[in-house]
Amino acid sequence: MKEFVVYTALRILLFLASLGVVTGIWLLVADQANLLATFVIAFVLSGIGSYYLLNGPREALAQRVDARARRASVRFDEMKAREDAD
């Protein structure tokens, strides 16, 4: 579960940083910032950035999920084998 929390927190921080940068640049260029446009641009930028910047935490999360799925599959197969033996 730790990997999920770390990856999610990093994604949120990356989005907030992107939102701050986009809003700051928008306010430097214009007097007012369009909130919907800044959110969309920040969302796209953080998505692209997370693909490159958060590869390590994403891989750790994927490995954790895979290991958990394998353990659940083994337990399920053991339970099924016990039912067949009865």
N, CA, C and O atoms as a GROMACS GRO file, in nm:
protein
  344
    1MET      N    1   0.081  -0.118   0.000
    1MET     CA    2   0.000   0.000   0.000
    1MET      C    3   0.087   0.126   0.000
    1MET      O    4   0.044   0.231  -0.047
    2LYS      N    5   0.208   0.115   0.053
    2LYS     CA    6   0.297   0.230   0.059
    2LYS      C    7   0.327   0.285  -0.080
    2LYS      O    8   0.330   0.406  -0.100
    3GLU      N    9   0.350   0.196  -0.176
    3GLU     CA   10   0.382   0.238  -0.311
    3GLU      C   11   0.267   0.317  -0.373
    3GLU      O   12   0.290   0.414  -0.445
    4PHE      N   13   0.144   0.274  -0.344
    4PHE     CA   14   0.027   0.345  -0.396
    4PHE      C   15   0.020   0.486  -0.341
    4PHE      O   16  -0.005   0.582  -0.415
    5VAL      N   17   0.042   0.500  -0.212
    5VAL     CA   18   0.035   0.631  -0.147
    5VAL      C   19   0.146   0.723  -0.202
    5VAL      O   20   0.122   0.840  -0.231
    6VAL      N   21   0.265   0.668  -0.215
    6VAL     CA   22   0.377   0.749  -0.266
    6VAL      C   23   0.350   0.794  -0.409
    6VAL      O   24   0.367   0.912  -0.441
    7TYR      N   25   0.309   0.702  -0.494
    7TYR     CA   26   0.284   0.736  -0.634
    7TYR      C   27   0.170   0.838  -0.647
    7TYR      O   28   0.179   0.933  -0.724
    8THR      N   29   0.063   0.816  -0.571
    8THR     CA   30  -0.050   0.908  -0.576
    8THR      C   31  -0.012   1.047  -0.526
    8THR      O   32  -0.050   1.148  -0.585
    9ALA      N   33   0.064   1.052  -0.417
    9ALA     CA   34   0.109   1.182  -0.364
    9ALA      C   35   0.199   1.254  -0.464
    9ALA      O   36   0.187   1.375  -0.482
   10LEU      N   37   0.287   1.180  -0.529
   10LEU     CA   38   0.374   1.242  -0.629
   10LEU      C   39   0.295   1.292  -0.749
   10LEU      O   40   0.326   1.398  -0.804
   11ARG      N   41   0.193   1.218  -0.790
   11ARG     CA   42   0.108   1.263  -0.902
   11ARG      C   43   0.035   1.391  -0.865
   11ARG      O   44   0.025   1.483  -0.946
   12ILE      N   45  -0.017   1.397  -0.742
   12ILE     CA   46  -0.089   1.517  -0.698
   12ILE      C   47   0.007   1.636  -0.691
   12ILE      O   48  -0.027   1.745  -0.736
   13LEU      N   49   0.125   1.614  -0.635
   13LEU     CA   50   0.224   1.723  -0.627
   13LEU      C   51   0.265   1.771  -0.766
   13LEU      O   52   0.280   1.891  -0.788
   14LEU      N   53   0.284   1.678  -0.858
   14LEU     CA   54   0.321   1.715  -0.994
   14LEU      C   55   0.210   1.795  -1.060
   14LEU      O   56   0.237   1.892  -1.131
   15PHE      N   57   0.085   1.756  -1.038
   15PHE     CA   58  -0.027   1.831  -1.093
   15PHE      C   59  -0.033   1.972  -1.034
   15PHE      O   60  -0.051   2.070  -1.106
   16LEU      N   61  -0.018   1.982  -0.902
   16LEU     CA   62  -0.024   2.114  -0.838
   16LEU      C   63   0.090   2.204  -0.884
   16LEU      O   64   0.070   2.324  -0.904
   17ALA      N   65   0.208   2.146  -0.902
   17ALA     CA   66   0.321   2.224  -0.952
   17ALA      C   67   0.293   2.271  -1.095
   17ALA      O   68   0.320   2.386  -1.129
   18SER      N   69   0.240   2.182  -1.177
   18SER     CA   70   0.205   2.219  -1.314
   18SER      C   71   0.099   2.328  -1.316
   18SER      O   72   0.106   2.422  -1.395
   19LEU      N   73   0.000   2.313  -1.229
   19LEU     CA   74  -0.106   2.413  -1.221
   19LEU      C   75  -0.049   2.549  -1.180
   19LEU      O   76  -0.088   2.652  -1.235
   20GLY      N   77   0.041   2.549  -1.084
   20GLY     CA   78   0.103   2.674  -1.042
   20GLY      C   79   0.184   2.740  -1.153
   20GLY      O   80   0.177   2.861  -1.172
   21VAL      N   81   0.260   2.660  -1.226
   21VAL     CA   82   0.341   2.715  -1.336
   21VAL      C   83   0.252   2.768  -1.447
   21VAL      O   84   0.273   2.878  -1.496
   22VAL      N   85   0.152   2.690  -1.487
   22VAL     CA   86   0.063   2.733  -1.596
   22VAL      C   87  -0.014   2.858  -1.556
   22VAL      O   88  -0.026   2.951  -1.635
   23THR      N   89  -0.065   2.861  -1.434
   23THR     CA   90  -0.139   2.978  -1.389
   23THR      C   91  -0.047   3.100  -1.380
   23THR      O   92  -0.086   3.210  -1.420
   24GLY      N   93   0.073   3.081  -1.330
   24GLY     CA   94   0.168   3.192  -1.322
   24GLY      C   95   0.204   3.248  -1.458
   24GLY      O   96   0.208   3.370  -1.477
   25ILE      N   97   0.230   3.160  -1.554
   25ILE     CA   98   0.262   3.207  -1.690
   25ILE      C   99   0.142   3.276  -1.752
   25ILE      O  100   0.156   3.380  -1.817
   26TRP      N  101   0.023   3.220  -1.731
   26TRP     CA  102  -0.098   3.279  -1.787
   26TRP      C  103  -0.119   3.419  -1.729
   26TRP      O  104  -0.154   3.512  -1.802
   27LEU      N  105  -0.096   3.435  -1.598
   27LEU     CA  106  -0.115   3.565  -1.536
   27LEU      C  107  -0.007   3.665  -1.579
   27LEU      O  108  -0.032   3.786  -1.580
   28LEU      N  109   0.112   3.617  -1.614
   28LEU     CA  110   0.214   3.708  -1.666
   28LEU      C  111   0.176   3.760  -1.804
   28LEU      O  112   0.207   3.875  -1.838
   29VAL      N  113   0.110   3.676  -1.883
   29VAL     CA  114   0.074   3.715  -2.019
   29VAL      C  115  -0.055   3.795  -2.021
   29VAL      O  116  -0.066   3.893  -2.094
   30ALA      N  117  -0.153   3.754  -1.941
   30ALA     CA  118  -0.284   3.821  -1.939
   30ALA      C  119  -0.315   3.865  -1.797
   30ALA      O  120  -0.247   3.827  -1.702
   31ASP      N  121  -0.418   3.947  -1.785
   31ASP     CA  122  -0.456   3.997  -1.652
   31ASP      C  123  -0.532   3.893  -1.571
   31ASP      O  124  -0.522   3.891  -1.448
   32GLN      N  125  -0.608   3.808  -1.639
   32GLN     CA  126  -0.687   3.706  -1.570
   32GLN      C  127  -0.655   3.570  -1.628
   32GLN      O  128  -0.620   3.556  -1.746
   33ALA      N  129  -0.666   3.469  -1.544
   33ALA     CA  130  -0.641   3.332  -1.590
   33ALA      C  131  -0.774   3.259  -1.606
   33ALA      O  132  -0.860   3.265  -1.518
   34ASN      N  133  -0.790   3.190  -1.717
   34ASN     CA  134  -0.906   3.106  -1.741
   34ASN      C  135  -0.884   2.976  -1.663
   34ASN      O  136  -0.797   2.896  -1.699
   35LEU      N  137  -0.963   2.955  -1.558
   35LEU     CA  138  -0.940   2.842  -1.468
   35LEU      C  139  -0.957   2.708  -1.539
   35LEU      O  140  -0.878   2.616  -1.516
   36LEU      N  141  -1.057   2.694  -1.623
   36LEU     CA  142  -1.078   2.567  -1.692
   36LEU      C  143  -0.960   2.535  -1.782
   36LEU      O  144  -0.911   2.422  -1.784
   37ALA      N  145  -0.915   2.634  -1.857
   37ALA     CA  146  -0.802   2.612  -1.948
   37ALA      C  147  -0.674   2.581  -1.871
   37ALA      O  148  -0.596   2.495  -1.912
   38THR      N  149  -0.651   2.649  -1.759
   38THR     CA  150  -0.530   2.622  -1.682
   38THR      C  151  -0.534   2.482  -1.623
   38THR      O  152  -0.431   2.414  -1.618
   39PHE      N  153  -0.652   2.437  -1.577
   39PHE     CA  154  -0.664   2.302  -1.524
   39PHE      C  155  -0.638   2.197  -1.632
   39PHE      O  156  -0.568   2.099  -1.609
   40VAL      N  157  -0.694   2.218  -1.750
   40VAL     CA  158  -0.676   2.122  -1.860
   40VAL      C  159  -0.530   2.116  -1.902
   40VAL      O  160  -0.475   2.007  -1.918
   41ILE      N  161  -0.467   2.231  -1.920
   41ILE     CA  162  -0.327   2.235  -1.961
   41ILE      C  163  -0.238   2.172  -1.854
   41ILE      O  164  -0.148   2.095  -1.885
   42ALA      N  165  -0.264   2.204  -1.727
   42ALA     CA  166  -0.185   2.146  -1.617
   42ALA      C  167  -0.206   1.995  -1.610
   42ALA      O  168  -0.111   1.922  -1.583
   43PHE      N  169  -0.328   1.949  -1.634
   43PHE     CA  170  -0.355   1.806  -1.632
   43PHE      C  171  -0.277   1.734  -1.741
   43PHE      O  172  -0.219   1.628  -1.717
   44VAL      N  173  -0.276   1.790  -1.860
   44VAL     CA  174  -0.202   1.729  -1.971
   44VAL      C  175  -0.052   1.732  -1.944
   44VAL      O  176   0.016   1.631  -1.964
   45LEU      N  177  -0.001   1.845  -1.899
   45LEU     CA  178   0.142   1.855  -1.871
   45LEU      C  179   0.185   1.761  -1.759
   45LEU      O  180   0.291   1.700  -1.767
   46SER      N  181   0.104   1.750  -1.654
   46SER     CA  182   0.142   1.661  -1.545
   46SER      C  183   0.134   1.515  -1.588
   46SER      O  184   0.211   1.432  -1.540
   47GLY      N  185   0.042   1.484  -1.678
   47GLY     CA  186   0.034   1.348  -1.730
   47GLY      C  187   0.157   1.311  -1.811
   47GLY      O  188   0.212   1.202  -1.796
   48ILE      N  189   0.199   1.403  -1.897
   48ILE     CA  190   0.320   1.380  -1.977
   48ILE      C  191   0.442   1.376  -1.886
   48ILE      O  192   0.529   1.290  -1.902
   49GLY      N  193   0.449   1.467  -1.791
   49GLY     CA  194   0.562   1.470  -1.699
   49GLY      C  195   0.571   1.347  -1.612
   49GLY      O  196   0.680   1.298  -1.584
   50SER      N  197   0.457   1.296  -1.569
   50SER     CA  198   0.459   1.178  -1.482
   50SER      C  199   0.505   1.055  -1.558
   50SER      O  200   0.563   0.963  -1.499
   51TYR      N  201   0.481   1.051  -1.689
   51TYR     CA  202   0.528   0.938  -1.769
   51TYR      C  203   0.680   0.926  -1.760
   51TYR      O  204   0.734   0.815  -1.753
   52TYR      N  205   0.747   1.038  -1.762
   52TYR     CA  206   0.894   1.038  -1.758
   52TYR      C  207   0.949   1.047  -1.616
   52TYR      O  208   1.043   0.976  -1.581
   53LEU      N  209   0.893   1.135  -1.535
   53LEU     CA  210   0.949   1.164  -1.403
   53LEU      C  211   0.914   1.060  -1.297
   53LEU      O  212   0.991   1.039  -1.203
   54LEU      N  213   0.799   0.995  -1.310
   54LEU     CA  214   0.753   0.903  -1.206
   54LEU      C  215   0.761   0.758  -1.249
   54LEU      O  216   0.683   0.675  -1.202
   55ASN      N  217   0.853   0.726  -1.337
   55ASN     CA  218   0.866   0.589  -1.386
   55ASN      C  219   0.904   0.493  -1.274
   55ASN      O  220   0.850   0.383  -1.266
   56GLY      N  221   0.995   0.532  -1.188
   56GLY     CA  222   1.040   0.446  -1.077
   56GLY      C  223   0.927   0.410  -0.981
   56GLY      O  224   0.903   0.292  -0.955
   57PRO      N  225   0.857   0.512  -0.926
   57PRO     CA  226   0.747   0.479  -0.835
   57PRO      C  227   0.634   0.400  -0.904
   57PRO      O  228   0.572   0.315  -0.840
   58ARG      N  229   0.609   0.427  -1.031
   58ARG     CA  230   0.506   0.354  -1.103
   58ARG      C  231   0.545   0.208  -1.119
   58ARG      O  232   0.460   0.119  -1.105
   59GLU      N  233   0.671   0.180  -1.148
   59GLU     CA  234   0.720   0.042  -1.160
   59GLU      C  235   0.713  -0.030  -1.026
   59GLU      O  236   0.676  -0.147  -1.019
   60ALA      N  237   0.748   0.040  -0.919
   60ALA     CA  238   0.739  -0.020  -0.785
   60ALA      C  239   0.594  -0.057  -0.752
   60ALA      O  240   0.568  -0.164  -0.697
   61LEU      N  241   0.501   0.030  -0.786
   61LEU     CA  242   0.360   0.003  -0.764
   61LEU      C  243   0.315  -0.117  -0.848
   61LEU      O  244   0.242  -0.203  -0.799
   62ALA      N  245   0.356  -0.121  -0.973
   62ALA     CA  246   0.317  -0.231  -1.061
   62ALA      C  247   0.372  -0.364  -1.010
   62ALA      O  248   0.303  -0.465  -1.015
   63GLN      N  249   0.495  -0.365  -0.961
   63GLN     CA  250   0.552  -0.488  -0.908
   63GLN      C  251   0.478  -0.533  -0.783
   63GLN      O  252   0.455  -0.653  -0.763
   64ARG      N  253   0.441  -0.439  -0.699
   64ARG     CA  254   0.367  -0.472  -0.577
   64ARG      C  255   0.231  -0.531  -0.611
   64ARG      O  256   0.190  -0.631  -0.552
   65VAL      N  257   0.161  -0.470  -0.707
   65VAL     CA  258   0.030  -0.520  -0.747
   65VAL      C  259   0.044  -0.658  -0.810
   65VAL      O  260  -0.038  -0.746  -0.785
   66ASP      N  261   0.146  -0.678  -0.892
   66ASP     CA  262   0.168  -0.808  -0.957
   66ASP      C  263   0.195  -0.917  -0.853
   66ASP      O  264   0.141  -1.027  -0.862
   67ALA      N  265   0.279  -0.885  -0.755
   67ALA     CA  266   0.311  -0.984  -0.651
   67ALA      C  267   0.186  -1.019  -0.571
   67ALA      O  268   0.164  -1.135  -0.537
   68ARG      N  269   0.106  -0.920  -0.541
   68ARG     CA  270  -0.017  -0.944  -0.465
   68ARG      C  271  -0.115  -1.029  -0.546
   68ARG      O  272  -0.181  -1.117  -0.492
   69ALA      N  273  -0.125  -1.002  -0.676
   69ALA     CA  274  -0.214  -1.080  -0.762
   69ALA      C  275  -0.166  -1.224  -0.773
   69ALA      O  276  -0.247  -1.317  -0.775
   70ARG      N  277  -0.036  -1.243  -0.781
   70ARG     CA  278   0.018  -1.380  -0.788
   70ARG      C  279  -0.012  -1.457  -0.660
   70ARG      O  280  -0.050  -1.574  -0.666
   71ARG      N  281   0.005  -1.392  -0.544
   71ARG     CA  282  -0.025  -1.459  -0.417
   71ARG      C  283  -0.173  -1.496  -0.409
   71ARG      O  284  -0.208  -1.604  -0.363
   72ALA      N  285  -0.260  -1.406  -0.454
   72ALA     CA  286  -0.404  -1.434  -0.451
   72ALA      C  287  -0.438  -1.548  -0.545
   72ALA      O  288  -0.523  -1.632  -0.514
   73SER      N  289  -0.372  -1.553  -0.659
   73SER     CA  290  -0.396  -1.661  -0.755
   73SER      C  291  -0.352  -1.796  -0.698
   73SER      O  292  -0.420  -1.897  -0.715
   74VAL      N  293  -0.238  -1.797  -0.630
   74VAL     CA  294  -0.189  -1.921  -0.568
   74VAL      C  295  -0.286  -1.967  -0.461
   74VAL      O  296  -0.319  -2.086  -0.454
   75ARG      N  297  -0.334  -1.875  -0.376
   75ARG     CA  298  -0.430  -1.911  -0.272
   75ARG      C  299  -0.560  -1.964  -0.333
   75ARG      O  300  -0.618  -2.060  -0.282
   76PHE      N  301  -0.604  -1.902  -0.440
   76PHE     CA  302  -0.726  -1.947  -0.507
   76PHE      C  303  -0.709  -2.088  -0.563
   76PHE      O  304  -0.797  -2.173  -0.548
   77ASP      N  305  -0.594  -2.112  -0.627
   77ASP     CA  306  -0.567  -2.246  -0.681
   77ASP      C  307  -0.560  -2.350  -0.570
   77ASP      O  308  -0.606  -2.463  -0.588
   78GLU      N  309  -0.501  -2.314  -0.455
   78GLU     CA  310  -0.494  -2.407  -0.342
   78GLU      C  311  -0.634  -2.439  -0.289
   78GLU      O  312  -0.664  -2.555  -0.258
   79MET      N  313  -0.718  -2.338  -0.278
   79MET     CA  314  -0.854  -2.361  -0.231
   79MET      C  315  -0.932  -2.448  -0.330
   79MET      O  316  -1.008  -2.537  -0.290
   80LYS      N  317  -0.912  -2.423  -0.458
   80LYS     CA  318  -0.980  -2.502  -0.559
   80LYS      C  319  -0.933  -2.647  -0.555
   80LYS      O  320  -1.013  -2.738  -0.572
   81ALA      N  321  -0.803  -2.669  -0.534
   81ALA     CA  322  -0.749  -2.804  -0.525
   81ALA      C  323  -0.805  -2.877  -0.403
   81ALA      O  324  -0.834  -2.997  -0.411
   82ARG      N  325  -0.820  -2.806  -0.290
   82ARG     CA  326  -0.878  -2.867  -0.170
   82ARG      C  327  -1.023  -2.907  -0.192
   82ARG      O  328  -1.068  -3.011  -0.144
   83GLU      N  329  -1.098  -2.824  -0.264
   83GLU     CA  330  -1.238  -2.857  -0.293
   83GLU      C  331  -1.247  -2.979  -0.384
   83GLU      O  332  -1.335  -3.063  -0.367
   84ASP      N  333  -1.155  -2.988  -0.481
   84ASP     CA  334  -1.156  -3.103  -0.570
   84ASP      C  335  -1.119  -3.233  -0.497
   84ASP      O  336  -1.166  -3.340  -0.533
   85ALA      N  337  -1.035  -3.220  -0.395
   85ALA     CA  338  -0.993  -3.339  -0.319
   85ALA      C  339  -1.107  -3.391  -0.232
   85ALA      O  340  -1.112  -3.511  -0.202
   86ASP      N  341  -1.197  -3.305  -0.191
   86ASP     CA  342  -1.307  -3.348  -0.104
   86ASP      C  343  -1.409  -3.420  -0.180
   86ASP      O  344  -1.509  -3.464  -0.123
   0.00000   0.00000   0.00000
